[in-house]
Amino acid sequence: MVNYKFLLLLLPVFIAYFFKNELSKYEIHGYAQGTDYTISYYAYDKIVTKGNIDSLLNEIDLSMSLYKKGSLINQFNNTDQEVKTDRFISEVLKKSFEINKDTKGIFDITVEPLVQAWGFGPKKELKEPDSAEVKAILNCVGMQNLIFKKGLLRKLKPCIKIDLNGIAQGYSVDLVSSYLEQRGIKHYIAEIGGEIRILGPKPNGDPMKIGIEGPDENGTPAIRHVVALNHGAITTSGNYRKFHQNGTKKISHLINPKTGYPLNNEMISVTVYAHDAITADGYDNALMAMHLQEAIKFVEHRKDLEAYFVYHRKDGKVADILTTGFKKLITP
């Protein structure tokens, strides 16, 4: 005899099972680290919330943000004593030393005094530094003045200060990605301020697609290419969004740690593909500081990097070029 009462009790369970068996898309939008972020993921339920992401990003800021007075990075910058680092700064320092060595000092986290002097730091500067000031500040720049050993960081000169903005956002994307994966999410796009990491494909088998931005002939941001990815990270560094205007001259927020002056070469933007976002983010600024052919050669000699360059030709017109591997990422 069929127990219809029992079947009716089980009916909601069966319905819930079949509906939960289909992945749904969830999106989280927020503001952190001075920019917008968007997290898109596919799951059976809303297992990651905006509160989860905000909490993680706030924890990172308490470690590495120059805009939070009590952050660990500010504690280090404001003392001449040795400081015990946390796991966030430790991981970023390890990668920073690696990229500093690989780029022969073009990537340098001790640029904080220069960034501040040129008006791109937490404190407002009313005038540009003159050549004598730049020369004096350069004495306080150089990662050879940092000693990092067994979780302890110290400076060899009291005036040394660090700025992790050139790599910390990529690292933040990696941490968010790691958090998503720890929650069992296997299909996502994590983006903070244009720095992106992807794990795919979509549940239907299609690759994840993202637009690659760059300036058009008028300097207006526009989507120049679309890439299809199933894994990896893409970050962009450019001088067409963040700058100061001095008459007709644009002063880039990207500072050359060797000369002490804002970048002023043919580069407009560099988009880098790498396995993780901390790597891509660390290299994109360094590539911006190189001349085009030097940058292309640098990337082509490193199997874990690909890049897309937007630059000014000698006649002033905007042009672009892709490394061999980056071309393979572009959708037809």
N, C-alpha and C positions, 0 to 999 in steps of 0.2 A: 504494500500500500504506500502510495506516495505521500510524503509529509509536506503538504503545500505550505503549511505555516513555516516550516524550517527553510524551505526554498525562498520564501518571501524575505526571511531574515537575511539570507545570504545574498540576495539580489544587489543591495547597495555595495557589498564587497566586490562582487564581480564587475559592476559598473565602474567602481573606483579603479580596479585593476586594469581594465582595458583602456580607460582614459589616461592613467598614469604611464601606460606603456608607450605613449607617444611623446616625443620630445617637443617642448615648446620653447619659443624664443623669449628671453627676458632682457630688458635694458635698464641700466642704471645711469643716471646723469647726475653730475655734481660739480663742485668747485673746490679745488685744493691746489696748494703750491703755486698760487697766483694765476691759475689757469683753469679751464674746464676739463672734465674727464668724462668718458663714456665707456661703459663696460657692457658688452653684448655677449650673452651666452645661451646655450641650449641645454635644457635639463627637464626632468620629469616634474619638478616643482621649483618654486622660488626659494632655492636653498642658500643664495647669497643676496644680502640686502644692501641698501645704501649705507645703513648704519655700520655694517661690517667693513665696507670699503673705507668710509670716512674715519673709522677708528684706526685702521691700519695706516692710512696716510698721515693722520695726526701723530701717530707714534714715530713715523719716519721724520716728520717735521721737528719734533722735539729733539731729534738727534742731529739733523743736518741743515735746518733752515737758518739762514742769516737774519731772517725777519722775526724770529722768536727769541726774545732777550735771554731766556734761560736755557736755550738749546745747548747741546753738548759742543757743537762746533763753535759757538760764541764763547763758551767757557774756555775752550782751547785758545781761541784768538785773543782773549783778554788776559791771558796769563803767560808768564815765561816759565811756568812749571810743567813738568811732565803730566800728561792726562791719560787716564785709562779709557780706552775707547769701548763702545758697545759693538754689537754684531753688525749693525748697519754701517757705521763708519769704517769698521775693520774691513768689511768686504769691499767697500768703495775705495778705500786706500790701497788695498792689494791690487785691484784692477787699475787704479790711477798710476801707480808706480810702473806697472807693466806697460801701459800705453805711453807714459812719459819716456821710458827707455826706447820703445819701438819707434817713436816719432822724433827721437833725439832732442827732446825738450820742448817740442812745439806744443804738446799738451802739457799743461802745468797748472796744478791746483793752487799754487801760491800767488796767483794773479790778483787776489782780493784787493790789495792796496791800489793796484792799477785800475781795476774795475770801479772802485770807489772814487778814485781821483777823476776819472772820466765821466762821472755822473750816473753810473749804472748800478750803484750799490744802495744799501738801505738808507744812507744819509744823503740828503740833497746837496749837490755841489753847484755853486753859483757861477763858477768860471772854469775854463779848461786849464789844465796844468801847462806850464811853460817847459821848455827843454831842460832847464836846470832841475825843476821838480821831478820830471820824468826820470832823469838820470839818477837822482837821489832815491827815488822809489825802487828803481831796478836793483839797488843794493839789497832790497828786502824781498826779492823774487828769486825763485829757484828751488826745485824740489830736493836738490842736494843739501838744503838746509833743514830737511826733515829727517828724523830718525824714527822708524816704526818697527818695533820689535816686541814680540810676545804680548800683543794687545796694548802696548804702551806707546804713546806718541809724544815726541818732544821736538822742540825747535832749537836750532843752533844760534839763532839771532832773535832777540826779543821782538823785533818788528815783523817777523814772519807771521802771516795770517793766511788761512786757506779758504777757498771758495769752491764748493763742490757742485755748483749749479750746472756745470758743463757735462756732468755725468750722473748726478743724483736722480734726475727725472727718469732716465732710462732704467736705472736700478729700481726705482719705485714701480715702474711698469712690470719689471720682472717679479717683484715681490707680490704684486696683485695677481699676476699670472700663476705664481706658485700657490697662492692661497686658493685660487679657483680650482686648480688641479688637485689640491689636497681635499677639496670638497667633492671630488669625483667628476668634475666638469671636464669634458673632452672636446668641446667645440666652443671656442670663444674668440673675441677680439677685445683686447684691453688697450685703451688709449688714454694717455694723459698729455695734454698740451701738444698733440700731434705726434707724440712718440708712441709707437704701436708694437704690440706683440700678438701673434696669432697662433692658435692651434685649431686645426681643421681635419678634414673638410667639414662642410655643413652636413647635417644628418642625412640629406638626400644624395650625398656624394659630390656635390658641386664644391669647387674650391672657394675659399674666402676671397673676396675682391675688395681692394681699397684704392682710392684715388691718390695719385702722387701730385702734390701741389708745387707750383713754381710761379714766378712772375711772368706776365705776358710782356709784349713790347712796350706797354705803358707803365710797367712796374706793378700792375694790379695782380694780386694772387689769383691763380686759375689752376684747374686740374689739367695737367699736361699729359699724364699717362694713367693707365689703370693696370695694377698688377694682380695676379692670381696666386695665392699662397695657401699652403696647408700647414706650414709651421715657420717659425722664425720671427725676426723683429725688423722693423723699418723705422728709422729716425731721420729727422731733417734739421740741418742748421742753415740759417740764412741771414742776410743783412738787410732784407727788403721790408721787414716788418718792425724790427726793434732798432731804433737809431735816434740820434739827436740831429737836429737841423741847425747848422751854423751858416746863415746866409744861404748860398746855393750848395753848400757842402754838407753831405750826409756823414755823420760820425757813427760808425758801427759800434754795437755793444760788444763785439768780439775783439779782444785785445791780444796783440802779439806779445807773448811773454819775453821774447828775445829783444824786441825794439822798444817796448813800452807804449806803443801807439796802436790805435784802432786799425784793424785790417783795411787795406786799401789796394786790393789787387783786382783781377778780372772776375773773381768768383762772386756769384749772386746767391746760390744755394747749393748745398750738397745733401743728397739723400743716400743713406747707407743701409744696406741689408746685411744682417749678421744673424748668428744663431740666437743670441739674446740681446736685449735692449741696452744693457749696460755697455756692451762692447760697441754696438752701433752708435750709441750716444757719445761715447768717449772719443771715437774716431771722427765723427762728422765735423766737430769744431776744428780738429787738427788739419783735416783735409781742406777746410775753408781757408786756412792760413797758408796753404801751398799754392804755387802756380799750377795751372791746369794740367800740363803735361807731366809735371812732377807728381801730382796727385793721382793721375790715371796710372802711372807706372807703379806708384806705391800700392794701390789697390790690386792691380793685376798680379803683383808678386805675393799676395796673401790670399790663400785659398779660402779663408773663412769670411772674406769681405767682398761685397759688390757695391757699386755706387753709380749714382746718376747725378750729373753736374749741369747746372744752369750757370751761364757765364756771359760776360760781355766780350764780343769780338773786338778786334782792333778798330773797326769802323763804328763801334758803339752799339751795334745791334745785339739783341739778346739771342743766344743760341744754346743748344743743349747737346750733351753726349752721354752715352751709357757704356759702362764696361760690358764685356762679353757676357758675363754671367747675369747681369741685371737685365739685359735684353731678353733673356729666356723667361724672365718673370712677367714680361709685359703681355697682356692679352691682345689677340689680334683685333 
